[in-house]
């Protein structure tokens, strides 16, 4: 009995049209003035009211479609109260709606009131699936756009990091080269300093005989000429002791001032190297800060893409935003006021001169 009850739903469209010429038992007709409560504007349409040419053209278009059999099968499942895959392609959903509308017309023409209501509800359900399919298509389109934008952003970020890394590496190389050149120059200055202190002029500056030593040497010569050998020998002894003492003092002063001069030179070199390294570090820090500021735009792009992706993943929210972006922009308040001013402006009558009025 159950198979006989659902037998009309399993029929194809050509078979349903062939039922119109048979004298099978008809179910009770709907009451007069019947209309769907959800759609008051809809009315019962008899299949005979559709022009034959149009009916045949639509029927031929459905039958000739390669997916007509599959759509008819899904229509039957809907009329039996079963669910279909919500991810059914939108083209198939369109064919299902055509098939269900034909079956509804046939049920109305045959007087199958309850079955026509089922077909009408199925049509509404498929139309909702169509809307959901369009929403998902819009969502997939948005997600694909986001994927492309994320790919472009990652590429830009990779290029940016590569350029800044190369720039920083180049700056470090230049800093090391400047330090190395400075150290080479310092080594030359130290060598020149050693050479300067070993010159005869510098030796004479420190190794000079005092006036007492010169007088003792002269006195020793005079005593030798006077053949006063004992006194000459005593004078020579005093002169040798004074010369040794003066030489030790000159040597001590020479070494001390040499070390002081060299230490000052080395200290100046160290300060110069330290200042150079500080400048190099400062330049690298400035480059780092500048890179962070320039990178901020890429970070904001990434955050914007993430925020948009969160909105797109919400199907209903994405649909509302999608329509809000694509709808025509509303006029601003100022433009609205200007339009109202233009509408409210009325032409005033032209005033005439008194002589013109008298002539009239």
KEFIDO-463769 format. One record per residue (C-alpha): x, y, z; residue in three letters; residue number from 1. Coordinates in nm, 4 decimals, padded with zeros to 6 digits. Each point is the difference from the previous one (the first is absolute). Last residue first. Example, Ala and Ser with C-alpha at 12.3 -4.5 7.8 and 13.67 -1.06 7.14 Angstrom:
# KEFIDO-463769
+----------+----------+----------+------+-----+
|       xx |       yy |       zz | rest |  nr |
+----------+----------+----------+------+-----+
|  01.3670 | -00.1060 |  00.7140 |  SER |   2 |
| -00.1370 | -00.3440 |  00.0660 |  ALA |   1 |
+----------+----------+----------+------+-----+
This chain:
# KEFIDO-463769
+----------+----------+----------+------+-----+
|       xx |       yy |       zz | rest |  nr |
+----------+----------+----------+------+-----+
| -00.1475 |  09.7460 | -02.0534 |  UNK | 360 |
|  00.1880 |  00.3140 | -00.0802 |  UNK | 359 |
| -00.0336 |  00.1019 |  00.3631 |  UNK | 358 |
|  00.1585 | -00.3293 |  00.1212 |  UNK | 357 |
|  00.2920 |  00.0401 | -00.2399 |  UNK | 356 |
|  00.0504 |  00.3531 |  00.1184 |  UNK | 355 |
|  00.0095 | -00.1246 |  00.3644 |  UNK | 354 |
|  00.2836 | -00.2514 | -00.0661 |  UNK | 353 |
| -00.0682 | -00.3735 |  00.0296 |  UNK | 352 |
|  00.1079 | -00.2449 |  00.2734 |  UNK | 351 |
|  00.0829 | -00.3527 | -00.1212 |  UNK | 350 |
| -00.1913 | -00.2749 |  00.1800 |  UNK | 349 |
|  00.1989 | -00.2188 |  00.2468 |  UNK | 348 |
|  00.1201 | -00.3430 | -00.1110 |  UNK | 347 |
| -00.0201 | -00.2514 |  00.2790 |  UNK | 346 |
|  00.2876 | -00.1533 |  00.1939 |  UNK | 345 |
| -00.1302 | -00.2835 |  00.2173 |  UNK | 344 |
|  00.1359 | -00.2702 | -00.2335 |  UNK | 343 |
|  00.3448 |  00.1559 | -00.0258 |  UNK | 342 |
|  00.0144 |  00.0451 |  00.3761 |  UNK | 341 |
| -00.1042 | -00.3609 |  00.0497 |  UNK | 340 |
|  00.2831 | -00.1153 | -00.2288 |  UNK | 339 |
|  00.2475 |  00.2105 |  00.1925 |  UNK | 338 |
| -00.1249 | -00.1423 |  00.3293 |  UNK | 337 |
|  00.0416 | -00.3537 | -00.1304 |  UNK | 336 |
|  00.3525 |  00.0776 | -00.1199 |  UNK | 335 |
|  00.0820 |  00.1265 |  00.3461 |  UNK | 334 |
| -00.1494 | -00.3035 |  00.1732 |  UNK | 333 |
|  00.1944 | -00.2356 | -00.2207 |  UNK | 332 |
| -00.1674 | -00.1914 | -00.2788 |  UNK | 331 |
| -00.0089 | -00.3771 |  00.0401 |  UNK | 330 |
|  00.2625 | -00.2026 | -00.1822 |  UNK | 329 |
| -00.1400 | -00.2619 | -00.2390 |  UNK | 328 |
|  00.0278 | -00.3539 |  00.1364 |  UNK | 327 |
|  00.3183 | -00.2033 | -00.0398 |  UNK | 326 |
|  00.1581 |  00.0716 |  00.3380 |  UNK | 325 |
| -00.3231 | -00.0429 |  00.1962 |  UNK | 324 |
| -00.0856 | -00.3136 | -00.1974 |  UNK | 323 |
|  00.3326 | -00.1619 |  00.0900 |  UNK | 322 |
| -00.0242 |  00.1208 |  00.3599 |  UNK | 321 |
| -00.3376 | -00.1672 |  00.0426 |  UNK | 320 |
|  00.1165 | -00.3189 | -00.1706 |  UNK | 319 |
|  00.3207 | -00.0073 |  00.2070 |  UNK | 318 |
| -00.2021 |  00.0298 |  00.3187 |  UNK | 317 |
| -00.2269 | -00.2856 | -00.1087 |  UNK | 316 |
|  00.2862 | -00.2348 | -00.0909 |  UNK | 315 |
|  00.2322 |  00.0768 |  00.2930 |  UNK | 314 |
|  00.3310 | -00.1134 | -00.1529 |  UNK | 313 |
|  00.0046 |  00.3267 | -00.1954 |  UNK | 312 |
|  00.0069 |  00.2095 |  00.3172 |  UNK | 311 |
|  00.2959 | -00.1925 |  00.1435 |  UNK | 310 |
|  00.1774 |  00.0233 | -00.3357 |  UNK | 309 |
| -00.0507 |  00.3768 | -00.0054 |  UNK | 308 |
|  00.1592 |  00.0320 |  00.3425 |  UNK | 307 |
|  00.2951 | -00.2186 | -00.1056 |  UNK | 306 |
|  00.0466 |  00.2021 | -00.3198 |  UNK | 305 |
| -00.0111 |  00.3268 |  00.1964 |  UNK | 304 |
|  00.2546 | -00.1351 |  00.2498 |  UNK | 303 |
|  00.2365 | -00.1010 | -00.2823 |  UNK | 302 |
| -00.0363 |  00.3377 | -00.1697 |  UNK | 301 |
|  00.0717 |  00.1695 |  00.3327 |  UNK | 300 |
|  00.3175 | -00.2095 |  00.0321 |  UNK | 299 |
|  00.1015 |  00.1001 | -00.3541 |  UNK | 298 |
| -00.0529 |  00.3683 |  00.0837 |  UNK | 297 |
|  00.2014 | -00.0416 |  00.3215 |  UNK | 296 |
|  00.2975 | -00.1342 | -00.1955 |  UNK | 295 |
|  00.0987 |  00.3548 | -00.0992 |  UNK | 294 |
|  00.0038 |  00.1031 |  00.3657 |  UNK | 293 |
|  00.1925 | -00.3129 |  00.0986 |  UNK | 292 |
|  00.2501 |  00.0563 | -00.2809 |  UNK | 291 |
|  00.0586 |  00.3574 |  00.1165 |  UNK | 290 |
|  00.0597 | -00.1212 |  00.3536 |  UNK | 289 |
|  00.2501 | -00.2616 | -00.1217 |  UNK | 288 |
|  00.1804 |  00.2485 | -00.2250 |  UNK | 287 |
|  00.0268 |  00.2453 |  00.2888 |  UNK | 286 |
|  00.1389 | -00.2796 |  00.2191 |  UNK | 285 |
|  00.2542 | -00.0958 | -00.2669 |  UNK | 284 |
|  00.1105 |  00.3643 | -00.0330 |  UNK | 283 |
|  00.0315 |  00.0300 |  00.3781 |  UNK | 282 |
|  00.2086 | -00.3169 |  00.0170 |  UNK | 281 |
|  00.2331 |  00.1372 | -00.2703 |  UNK | 280 |
|  00.0281 |  00.3314 |  00.1815 |  UNK | 279 |
|  00.0803 | -00.1824 |  00.3227 |  UNK | 278 |
|  00.2634 | -00.2097 | -00.1806 |  UNK | 277 |
|  00.1651 |  00.3142 | -00.1415 |  UNK | 276 |
| -00.0011 |  00.1682 |  00.3388 |  UNK | 275 |
|  00.1633 | -00.3058 |  00.1565 |  UNK | 274 |
|  00.2637 | -00.0171 | -00.2744 |  UNK | 273 |
|  00.0785 |  00.3726 |  00.0420 |  UNK | 272 |
|  00.0140 | -00.0342 |  00.3758 |  UNK | 271 |
|  00.2371 | -00.2935 | -00.0330 |  UNK | 270 |
|  00.2261 |  00.1914 | -00.2398 |  UNK | 269 |
|  00.0116 |  00.3025 |  00.2317 |  UNK | 268 |
|  00.0941 | -00.2302 |  00.2866 |  UNK | 267 |
|  00.2733 | -00.1579 | -00.2123 |  UNK | 266 |
|  00.1428 |  00.3433 | -00.0836 |  UNK | 265 |
| -00.0146 |  00.1098 |  00.3628 |  UNK | 264 |
|  00.1740 | -00.3202 |  00.1046 |  UNK | 263 |
|  00.2726 |  00.0550 | -00.2592 |  UNK | 262 |
|  00.0651 |  00.3526 |  00.1208 |  UNK | 261 |
|  00.0065 | -00.1092 |  00.3628 |  UNK | 260 |
|  00.2282 | -00.2934 | -00.0850 |  UNK | 259 |
|  00.2399 |  00.2274 | -00.1871 |  UNK | 258 |
| -00.0105 |  00.2580 |  00.2799 |  UNK | 257 |
|  00.0982 | -00.2625 |  00.2549 |  UNK | 256 |
|  00.2627 | -00.1653 | -00.2179 |  UNK | 255 |
|  00.1707 |  00.3292 | -00.0802 |  UNK | 254 |
| -00.0176 |  00.1239 |  00.3615 |  UNK | 253 |
|  00.1599 | -00.3195 |  00.1265 |  UNK | 252 |
|  00.2662 |  00.0031 | -00.2709 |  UNK | 251 |
|  00.0774 |  00.3679 |  00.0667 |  UNK | 250 |
|  00.0368 | -00.0683 |  00.3728 |  UNK | 249 |
|  00.2199 | -00.3015 | -00.0633 |  UNK | 248 |
|  00.2142 |  00.2031 | -00.2400 |  UNK | 247 |
|  00.0300 |  00.2901 |  00.2465 |  UNK | 246 |
|  00.1259 | -00.2360 |  00.2719 |  UNK | 245 |
|  00.2454 | -00.1674 | -00.2323 |  UNK | 244 |
|  00.1289 |  00.3415 | -00.1160 |  UNK | 243 |
|  00.0357 |  00.1225 |  00.3602 |  UNK | 242 |
|  00.1999 | -00.3100 |  00.0960 |  UNK | 241 |
|  00.2203 |  00.0323 | -00.3063 |  UNK | 240 |
|  00.0624 |  00.3719 |  00.0682 |  UNK | 239 |
|  00.0938 | -00.0624 |  00.3644 |  UNK | 238 |
|  00.2488 | -00.2690 | -00.1060 |  UNK | 237 |
|  00.1413 |  00.2236 | -00.2727 |  UNK | 236 |
|  00.0567 |  00.2761 |  00.2567 |  UNK | 235 |
|  00.1908 | -00.2414 |  00.2264 |  UNK | 234 |
|  00.2129 | -00.1185 | -00.2914 |  UNK | 233 |
|  00.0730 |  00.3565 | -00.1027 |  UNK | 232 |
|  00.0985 |  00.0873 |  00.3597 |  UNK | 231 |
|  00.2473 | -00.2885 |  00.0030 |  UNK | 230 |
|  00.1221 |  00.0689 | -00.3532 |  UNK | 229 |
|  00.0854 |  00.3628 |  00.0407 |  UNK | 228 |
|  00.1919 |  00.0152 | -00.3225 |  UNK | 227 |
| -00.1352 |  00.3496 | -00.0786 |  UNK | 226 |
| -00.1381 | -00.1354 | -00.3259 |  UNK | 225 |
| -00.1627 | -00.2856 |  00.1927 |  UNK | 224 |
| -00.1425 |  00.2490 |  00.2489 |  UNK | 223 |
| -00.1468 |  00.2068 | -00.2849 |  UNK | 222 |
| -00.1655 | -00.3088 | -00.1497 |  UNK | 221 |
| -00.1538 | -00.1010 |  00.3342 |  UNK | 220 |
| -00.1293 |  00.3563 |  00.0495 |  UNK | 219 |
| -00.1762 | -00.0186 | -00.3354 |  UNK | 218 |
| -00.1664 | -00.3301 |  00.0954 |  UNK | 217 |
| -00.1014 |  00.1397 |  00.3386 |  UNK | 216 |
| -00.1424 |  00.3149 | -00.1605 |  UNK | 215 |
| -00.2069 | -00.2098 | -00.2456 |  UNK | 214 |
| -00.1328 | -00.2163 |  00.2858 |  UNK | 213 |
| -00.0986 |  00.3075 |  00.1977 |  UNK | 212 |
| -00.1712 |  00.1533 | -00.3052 |  UNK | 211 |
| -00.2222 | -00.3119 | -00.0383 |  UNK | 210 |
|  00.0445 | -00.2432 | -00.2805 |  UNK | 209 |
| -00.2978 | -00.0736 | -00.2288 |  UNK | 208 |
| -00.1645 | -00.3434 | -00.0553 |  UNK | 207 |
| -00.3713 |  00.1034 |  00.0031 |  UNK | 206 |
| -00.0293 |  00.2266 | -00.3045 |  UNK | 205 |
|  00.3016 | -00.1583 | -00.1600 |  UNK | 204 |
| -00.1769 | -00.3339 | -00.0112 |  UNK | 203 |
| -00.3147 |  00.1617 | -00.1508 |  UNK | 202 |
|  00.2161 |  00.1573 | -00.2720 |  UNK | 201 |
|  00.1781 | -00.3298 | -00.0514 |  UNK | 200 |
| -00.3318 | -00.1771 | -00.0921 |  UNK | 199 |
| -00.1128 | -00.2909 |  00.2184 |  UNK | 198 |
| -00.2986 |  00.1883 |  00.1437 |  UNK | 197 |
| -00.1321 |  00.0780 | -00.3495 |  UNK | 196 |
|  00.0341 | -00.3593 | -00.1170 |  UNK | 195 |
| -00.2001 | -00.1320 |  00.2917 |  UNK | 194 |
| -00.2755 |  00.2584 | -00.0661 |  UNK | 193 |
|  00.0020 | -00.0846 | -00.3703 |  UNK | 192 |
| -00.0542 | -00.3638 |  00.0886 |  UNK | 191 |
| -00.2844 |  00.0948 |  00.2324 |  UNK | 190 |
| -00.1579 |  00.2169 | -00.2702 |  UNK | 189 |
|  00.0231 | -00.2887 | -00.2459 |  UNK | 188 |
| -00.1789 | -00.2291 |  00.2462 |  UNK | 187 |
| -00.2704 |  00.2616 |  00.0474 |  UNK | 186 |
| -00.0572 |  00.0206 | -00.3744 |  UNK | 185 |
| -00.0411 | -00.3776 | -00.0165 |  UNK | 184 |
| -00.2435 |  00.0172 |  00.2925 |  UNK | 183 |
| -00.2022 |  00.2670 | -00.1782 |  UNK | 182 |
| -00.0147 | -00.2057 | -00.3170 |  UNK | 181 |
| -00.1284 | -00.2984 |  00.2006 |  UNK | 180 |
| -00.2617 |  00.2103 |  00.1784 |  UNK | 179 |
| -00.1205 |  00.1461 | -00.3307 |  UNK | 178 |
| -00.0155 | -00.3477 | -00.1563 |  UNK | 177 |
| -00.1964 | -00.1350 |  00.2952 |  UNK | 176 |
| -00.2476 |  00.2866 | -00.0344 |  UNK | 175 |
| -00.0291 | -00.0557 | -00.3758 |  UNK | 174 |
| -00.0699 | -00.3682 |  00.0545 |  UNK | 173 |
| -00.2598 |  00.0815 |  00.2654 |  UNK | 172 |
| -00.1697 |  00.2445 | -00.2399 |  UNK | 171 |
| -00.0091 | -00.2621 | -00.2753 |  UNK | 170 |
| -00.1487 | -00.2528 |  00.2393 |  UNK | 169 |
| -00.2647 |  00.2526 |  00.1082 |  UNK | 168 |
| -00.0906 |  00.0749 | -00.3636 |  UNK | 167 |
| -00.0096 | -00.3699 | -00.0876 |  UNK | 166 |
| -00.2299 | -00.0649 |  00.2964 |  UNK | 165 |
| -00.2175 |  00.2963 | -00.0971 |  UNK | 164 |
| -00.0326 | -00.1232 | -00.3587 |  UNK | 163 |
| -00.0714 | -00.3606 |  00.1004 |  UNK | 162 |
| -00.2504 |  00.1053 |  00.2669 |  UNK | 161 |
| -00.1875 |  00.2174 | -00.2524 |  UNK | 160 |
|  00.0047 | -00.2725 | -00.2665 |  UNK | 159 |
| -00.1387 | -00.2531 |  00.2493 |  UNK | 158 |
| -00.2620 |  00.2477 |  00.1206 |  UNK | 157 |
| -00.1064 |  00.0796 | -00.3569 |  UNK | 156 |
| -00.0289 | -00.3717 | -00.0758 |  UNK | 155 |
| -00.1950 | -00.0597 |  00.3208 |  UNK | 154 |
| -00.2349 |  00.2874 | -00.0872 |  UNK | 153 |
| -00.0487 | -00.1308 | -00.3544 |  UNK | 152 |
| -00.0856 | -00.3445 |  00.1355 |  UNK | 151 |
| -00.2345 |  00.1509 |  00.2586 |  UNK | 150 |
| -00.1701 |  00.1993 | -00.2734 |  UNK | 149 |
| -00.0398 | -00.3122 | -00.2120 |  UNK | 148 |
| -00.1442 | -00.1958 |  00.2922 |  UNK | 147 |
| -00.2306 |  00.2894 |  00.0863 |  UNK | 146 |
| -00.1285 |  00.0071 | -00.3581 |  UNK | 145 |
| -00.0582 | -00.3747 |  00.0168 |  UNK | 144 |
| -00.1813 |  00.0435 |  00.3314 |  UNK | 143 |
| -00.2199 |  00.2733 | -00.1502 |  UNK | 142 |
| -00.0901 | -00.2174 | -00.2986 |  UNK | 141 |
| -00.0656 | -00.2930 |  00.2315 |  UNK | 140 |
| -00.2326 |  00.2175 |  00.2083 |  UNK | 139 |
| -00.1803 |  00.1265 | -00.3087 |  UNK | 138 |
| -00.0458 | -00.3604 | -00.1131 |  UNK | 137 |
| -00.1169 | -00.0926 |  00.3494 |  UNK | 136 |
| -00.2562 |  00.2796 | -00.0065 |  UNK | 135 |
| -00.1132 | -00.1012 | -00.3480 |  UNK | 134 |
| -00.0418 | -00.3579 |  00.1225 |  UNK | 133 |
| -00.1954 |  00.1221 |  00.3018 |  UNK | 132 |
| -00.2293 |  00.1968 | -00.2312 |  UNK | 131 |
| -00.0467 | -00.3069 | -00.2208 |  UNK | 130 |
| -00.0684 | -00.2140 |  00.3068 |  UNK | 129 |
| -00.2702 |  00.2491 |  00.0961 |  UNK | 128 |
| -00.1390 | -00.0362 | -00.3529 |  UNK | 127 |
|  00.0061 | -00.3757 |  00.0466 |  UNK | 126 |
| -00.2068 |  00.0315 |  00.3174 |  UNK | 125 |
| -00.2505 |  00.2314 | -00.1667 |  UNK | 124 |
| -00.0392 | -00.2469 | -00.2883 |  UNK | 123 |
| -00.0428 | -00.2868 |  00.2487 |  UNK | 122 |
| -00.2747 |  00.1940 |  00.1773 |  UNK | 121 |
| -00.1778 |  00.0474 | -00.3332 |  UNK | 120 |
|  00.0376 | -00.3687 | -00.0868 |  UNK | 119 |
| -00.1402 | -00.0995 |  00.3391 |  UNK | 118 |
| -00.2909 |  00.2407 | -00.0503 |  UNK | 117 |
| -00.0630 | -00.1560 | -00.3448 |  UNK | 116 |
| -00.0072 | -00.3443 |  00.1636 |  UNK | 115 |
| -00.2642 |  00.1096 |  00.2492 |  UNK | 114 |
| -00.2250 |  00.1420 | -00.2745 |  UNK | 113 |
|  00.0206 | -00.2834 | -00.2522 |  UNK | 112 |
| -00.2695 |  00.1386 | -00.2320 |  UNK | 111 |
|  00.1525 | -00.1312 | -00.3218 |  UNK | 110 |
|  00.0668 |  00.3544 | -00.1214 |  UNK | 109 |
|  00.1448 |  00.0943 |  00.3374 |  UNK | 108 |
|  00.2178 | -00.3111 |  00.0091 |  UNK | 107 |
|  00.1210 |  00.0697 | -00.3541 |  UNK | 106 |
|  00.0808 |  00.3587 |  00.0841 |  UNK | 105 |
|  00.1918 | -00.1143 |  00.3093 |  UNK | 104 |
|  00.1860 | -00.2564 | -00.2095 |  UNK | 103 |
|  00.1019 |  00.2647 | -00.2463 |  UNK | 102 |
|  00.1125 |  00.2302 |  00.2833 |  UNK | 101 |
|  00.1968 | -00.2871 |  00.1543 |  UNK | 100 |
|  00.1835 | -00.0715 | -00.3249 |  UNK |  99 |
|  00.0877 |  00.3653 | -00.0565 |  UNK |  98 |
|  00.1184 |  00.0329 |  00.3597 |  UNK |  97 |
|  00.2110 | -00.3158 | -00.0328 |  UNK |  96 |
|  00.1593 |  00.1372 | -00.3183 |  UNK |  95 |
|  00.0997 |  00.3171 |  00.1844 |  UNK |  94 |
|  00.1402 | -00.2063 |  00.2872 |  UNK |  93 |
|  00.2109 | -00.1959 | -00.2488 |  UNK |  92 |
|  00.1519 |  00.3250 | -00.1285 |  UNK |  91 |
|  00.0636 |  00.1121 |  00.3605 |  UNK |  90 |
|  00.2170 | -00.3012 |  00.0648 |  UNK |  89 |
| -00.1155 | -00.2191 |  00.2921 |  UNK |  88 |
|  00.1855 |  00.0976 |  00.3171 |  UNK |  87 |
| -00.3182 | -00.0266 |  00.2096 |  UNK |  86 |
| -00.0108 | -00.3730 | -00.0850 |  UNK |  85 |
| -00.3626 | -00.1040 | -00.0161 |  UNK |  84 |
| -00.2452 | -00.0602 |  00.2804 |  UNK |  83 |
| -00.2937 | -00.2422 | -00.0139 |  UNK |  82 |
| -00.3647 |  00.0907 |  00.0293 |  UNK |  81 |
| -00.1157 | -00.2231 | -00.2877 |  UNK |  80 |
| -00.0482 |  00.3123 | -00.2108 |  UNK |  79 |
|  00.3639 |  00.0887 |  00.0625 |  UNK |  78 |
|  00.1211 | -00.3449 | -00.1049 |  UNK |  77 |
| -00.2068 |  00.0241 | -00.3184 |  UNK |  76 |
|  00.1563 |  00.3334 | -00.0842 |  UNK |  75 |
|  00.3448 | -00.1551 |  00.0482 |  UNK |  74 |
| -00.0850 | -00.2693 | -00.2563 |  UNK |  73 |
| -00.1304 |  00.2624 | -00.2433 |  UNK |  72 |
|  00.3250 |  00.1954 |  00.0362 |  UNK |  71 |
|  00.2055 | -00.3145 | -00.0773 |  UNK |  70 |
| -00.2131 | -00.0733 | -00.3074 |  UNK |  69 |
|  00.0198 |  00.3600 | -00.1186 |  UNK |  68 |
|  00.3791 |  00.0221 |  00.0311 |  UNK |  67 |
|  00.0750 | -00.0305 | -00.3732 |  UNK |  66 |
| -00.2559 |  00.2682 | -00.0824 |  UNK |  65 |
| -00.2169 | -00.1025 | -00.2937 |  UNK |  64 |
| -00.2923 | -00.0876 |  00.2286 |  UNK |  63 |
|  00.0017 |  00.3378 |  00.1761 |  UNK |  62 |
|  00.0222 |  00.2069 | -00.3188 |  UNK |  61 |
| -00.2650 | -00.2182 | -00.1656 |  UNK |  60 |
| -00.2408 |  00.0528 |  00.2895 |  UNK |  59 |
|  00.0652 |  00.3746 | -00.0042 |  UNK |  58 |
| -00.0638 |  00.0142 | -00.3750 |  UNK |  57 |
| -00.3099 | -00.2242 |  00.0186 |  UNK |  56 |
| -00.1587 |  00.2136 |  00.2697 |  UNK |  55 |
|  00.0864 |  00.3212 | -00.1851 |  UNK |  54 |
| -00.1519 | -00.1275 | -00.3216 |  UNK |  53 |
| -00.3069 | -00.1378 |  00.1796 |  UNK |  52 |
| -00.0756 |  00.3310 |  00.1737 |  UNK |  51 |
| -00.0397 | -00.0543 |  00.3775 |  UNK |  50 |
| -00.3689 |  00.0191 |  00.1044 |  UNK |  49 |
| -00.0386 | -00.3781 | -00.0539 |  UNK |  48 |
|  00.2478 | -00.0589 |  00.2802 |  UNK |  47 |
| -00.2378 |  00.1642 |  00.2385 |  UNK |  46 |
|  00.1426 |  00.2624 |  00.2277 |  UNK |  45 |
| -00.1067 |  00.0081 |  00.3618 |  UNK |  44 |
|  00.0844 |  00.3418 |  00.1324 |  UNK |  43 |
|  00.3092 |  00.1581 |  00.1452 |  UNK |  42 |
| -00.0206 |  00.3572 |  00.1289 |  UNK |  41 |
| -00.0777 | -00.1191 |  00.3537 |  UNK |  40 |
|  00.3435 | -00.1713 |  00.0250 |  UNK |  39 |
|  00.0371 | -00.1496 |  00.3478 |  UNK |  38 |
| -00.3677 | -00.0921 |  00.0182 |  UNK |  37 |
|  00.0127 | -00.1729 | -00.3360 |  UNK |  36 |
| -00.3180 |  00.0664 | -00.1906 |  UNK |  35 |
| -00.3392 | -00.1713 | -00.0223 |  UNK |  34 |
| -00.2801 |  00.2225 | -00.1369 |  UNK |  33 |
| -00.2279 | -00.2953 | -00.0509 |  UNK |  32 |
|  00.0851 | -00.3089 |  00.2024 |  UNK |  31 |
|  00.2694 | -00.2330 | -00.1227 |  UNK |  30 |
| -00.1092 | -00.2862 | -00.2260 |  UNK |  29 |
| -00.0561 | -00.3464 |  00.1446 |  UNK |  28 |
|  00.2326 | -00.2690 | -00.1430 |  UNK |  27 |
| -00.0528 | -00.1170 | -00.3525 |  UNK |  26 |
| -00.0546 | -00.3575 | -00.1135 |  UNK |  25 |
|  00.1599 | -00.0726 | -00.3335 |  UNK |  24 |
| -00.1718 |  00.0914 | -00.3270 |  UNK |  23 |
|  00.3220 |  00.0555 | -00.1980 |  UNK |  22 |
|  00.0858 |  00.2997 | -00.2273 |  UNK |  21 |
|  00.1676 |  00.2024 |  00.2783 |  UNK |  20 |
|  00.2019 | -00.3033 |  00.1117 |  UNK |  19 |
|  00.2228 |  00.0406 | -00.3105 |  UNK |  18 |
|  00.1411 |  00.3178 |  00.1445 |  UNK |  17 |
|  00.1106 | -00.1859 |  00.3103 |  UNK |  16 |
|  00.1657 | -00.2694 | -00.2110 |  UNK |  15 |
|  00.1940 |  00.2628 | -00.1931 |  UNK |  14 |
|  00.1103 |  00.1568 |  00.3314 |  UNK |  13 |
|  00.1204 | -00.3209 |  00.1629 |  UNK |  12 |
| -00.2095 | -00.2013 |  00.2409 |  UNK |  11 |
|  00.1269 | -00.0911 |  00.3461 |  UNK |  10 |
| -00.2245 |  00.2489 |  00.1756 |  UNK |   9 |
| -00.3178 | -00.1569 | -00.1485 |  UNK |   8 |
|  00.0907 | -00.3431 |  00.1560 |  UNK |   7 |
|  00.0164 |  00.1309 |  00.3544 |  UNK |   6 |
| -00.3329 | -00.1469 |  00.1197 |  UNK |   5 |
|  00.0372 | -00.3143 | -00.2090 |  UNK |   4 |
|  00.3381 | -00.0689 |  00.1624 |  UNK |   3 |
| -00.1488 |  00.0510 |  00.3466 |  UNK |   2 |
| -00.2902 | -00.2315 | -00.0758 |  UNK |   1 |
+----------+----------+----------+------+-----+
